[in-house]
Each structure stands twice: as structure tokens, then as C-alpha cells.
Amino acid sequence: MSQFKHLNPNDAISLIEAGANIVDIRDAQSYQQSHISSAYNLNNDNLHVFLQQADLNTPLIVCCYHGISSQSAADYLASQGFSDVYSLDGGFEQWRIQYPDHCES
């Protein structure tokens, strides 16, 4: 059974405005080209530090390219003690279409 929840971009906006953190697990080059405003690029190199410094009680949204890889990552992060973890349905590509003004490069 999954420990994370699915989240559509419409609900993600509200959750981010309420203080949720967002991590982008895409490769560094894709992240640098464009990403969701305030997203942190999480990868294998910085995962350990992120886990040490993160507030496990703050909602966490995981974003990838299309919403597939983020599911495994969200499940993993939930297993590491995050209490409220979401996978962004449609990933960055859906977000970029719906909310281009909430992206930065």
C-alpha cells in the first residue's frame, strides 16, 4: 500500500501557498531549464542532506517529468518519515501547461 497521495496541479497550488515544500527529481539540466517556483532539485547526491534538514511534518510534493517516477520517490520519502507526501499528477509537463506563470528558470 502506498504511503503517499496523488495531487493534481490545481490542489498543489493551494498546498504550496499554504506552505508545502516541493522537490523536483528531474535531472539537473531539465531543472535548470525550467522548474516550479520554489522547487528544490532533489537527487541522489543531495538526498542525505535533504533528509537531515527537512521538516518531516511539512507537506511535501514530489514532481518529476510526467508524474510516474515521482510516485516511487514519494513512497520512499514517506518511508523516511515524512508525514504528508504527495506525487504531482502529470508532473512538470502538466504543471507547465496549466501554470506557466509559476515556473522559473
C-alpha positions in Angstrom: 0.0 0.0 0.0 1.3 3.4 -0.9 2.2 5.9 1.8 1.8 8.9 -0.5 -1.2 10.6 -2.0 -1.8 11.8 -5.6 -2.2 15.5 -6.1 -3.4 17.4 -9.2 -1.8 20.8 -10.1 -4.9 22.7 -9.0 -4.7 21.3 -5.5 -0.9 21.6 -5.5 -1.2 25.4 -5.9 -3.2 25.7 -2.8 -0.9 23.4 -0.8 2.2 25.3 -1.9 0.6 28.6 -0.9 -0.2 27.0 2.5 3.5 26.3 3.0 4.1 22.9 1.4 7.6 22.1 0.1 8.1 20.8 -3.4 11.0 18.7 -4.7 11.8 18.2 -8.3 13.5 14.9 -9.0 14.2 15.5 -12.7 17.8 15.7 -13.9 19.8 18.9 -13.1 19.7 20.2 -16.7 15.9 19.9 -17.0 15.5 21.6 -13.7 17.8 24.4 -14.7 15.9 25.0 -17.9 12.6 25.4 -16.0 11.0 24.3 -12.8 8.2 25.1 -10.5 8.9 28.2 -8.5 10.4 27.4 -5.1 11.1 23.7 -6.0 14.2 22.1 -4.7 16.1 19.8 -7.2 16.4 16.6 -5.2 18.9 13.9 -6.5 21.0 11.1 -5.2 23.9 13.5 -4.4 21.9 15.7 -2.1 19.2 13.3 -0.7 21.1 12.6 2.5 21.5 16.3 3.4 17.8 16.9 2.4 16.6 14.2 4.7 18.7 15.5 7.6 17.5 19.1 7.2 13.8 18.7 6.2 10.9 19.2 8.4 9.1 15.9 8.3 5.8 17.4 9.3 5.6 19.9 6.4 3.7 18.6 3.4 6.0 17.5 0.6 5.1 17.5 -3.1 7.3 15.4 -5.4 7.5 16.3 -9.0 9.1 14.5 -12.0 8.6 14.8 -15.8 5.1 13.2 -16.2 4.1 12.0 -12.7 5.4 8.5 -12.9 8.8 8.5 -11.3 7.5 10.8 -8.6 5.3 8.1 -7.2 8.3 5.8 -6.3 10.2 8.8 -4.9 7.1 9.9 -2.9 6.7 6.5 -1.5 10.4 6.4 -0.5 10.2 9.8 1.2 7.1 8.7 3.1 9.0 5.7 4.3 11.7 8.0 5.6 9.4 9.7 8.0 7.6 12.5 6.0 4.1 12.6 7.3 2.3 14.1 4.4 3.7 13.3 0.9 2.2 13.8 -2.5 3.1 12.9 -6.0 2.2 15.6 -8.6 -0.1 14.0 -11.2 1.0 14.9 -14.7 4.4 16.0 -13.4 6.2 19.2 -14.5 4.9 18.9 -18.0 1.2 19.2 -16.9 2.2 21.9 -14.4 4.0 23.9 -17.2 0.9 23.8 -19.3 -1.5 24.8 -16.6 0.7 27.3 -14.6 3.4 28.7 -16.8 3.5 31.8 -14.6 4.5 29.6 -11.7 7.7 28.4 -13.4 11.2 29.8 -13.4 14.5 29.1 -15.0 
